[in-house]
């Protein structure tokens, strides 16, 4: 199923790039708005606590999920090759049952879901306009997350 989804994503991207023309943007200055979407492929996350009393490190089995977001930004007429942008992304992956500790036949495990809200502020340097329009960006961001996990033990 994953291979089919990856192939279809790549196929749609190639068709979209070949069908839509690469003309220069009609408005070089002003505001812009965009939406984005994607799919995560790296479904492993680590969860750790480094403390004098507690010291643990676990790899959580995170299921692949979609990512959705929006961004808006703008160009200033006096600085044509720079833009400022605010971006928001949302992910809601499930945590597969992950065994944390074992002692003989006893174990402790968690499962549930995670909600990630990512906020980013970017500065983008755009190369002069043309058929190919490369850019370089840098930014700062923060993430708000909510774990809804259920712990089981035996």
Secondary structure, 3 states (H helix, E strand, C coil): CHHHHHHHHHHHHHHHHHHCCCCCCCCCCEEEEEEEEEECCCCEEEEEEECCCCEEEEEEEECCCEEEEEEEEEEECCEEEEEEEEEEEEECCEEEEEEEEEECCEEEEEEEEEEEEEEEEEEEEECCCCCCCCEEEEEEEEEEEEEEEEEEEC
